[in-house]
């Protein structure tokens, strides 16, 4: 039986992680290592300046007073009986599409697994929070995709970011491989006041605008398909690297006129 680590950023009590854990138990020896509370939008942060506590709240279910990245690294190195064969993260209560992946703790847990060389997948349910969450649909397809990855592994340094439309299973039109789209939020910082009249700012909400493009993750879920985006950890822009090497001549740093030239 393969050891599977299940984490998330919505916290250990989220219905999404319970659904994913149940699905993983049919594929291997599953363990939850997850934050003790919601840590959405914590990205890939690691807790360095205080100790962390891991509590086994049920058999094979650990909660940690830290971030998703803390959970994955402690899971791999300290809590699980052996190095896991696979890491899954989610099922997140809401999409992780376009540039939002850079803020996402759900995706960061899969990034951490990938850094350790372990095939890793993040799962998110595309819901604006105003509708019933179809976790049964998401966990069904999470199980199918995970089973495929367990048999076939993943390309080097690459995780899968999976977004599932919030629909009944029979309403899903299919699965597509996609590229990461672009989403920009307009008017997403609200001004508010404390009871003492001090102005505060609250980031969140706003109107999302997205780049059009049939092959993007965003368009794909809007068309009721499951989106699977392969994400590479090497963020180097190789075209830009070639361009810079070819076109930009940087001044010689040994030249004492360096500062003037730059
Ligand atoms: Mg979340």
Boltz pocket constraint, residues with backbone or C-beta under 6 A from the ligand:
constraints:
  - pocket:
      binder: B
      contacts: [[A, 9], [A, 10], [A, 39], [A, 40], [A, 41], [A, 92], [A, 93], [A, 106]]
      max_distance: 6.0
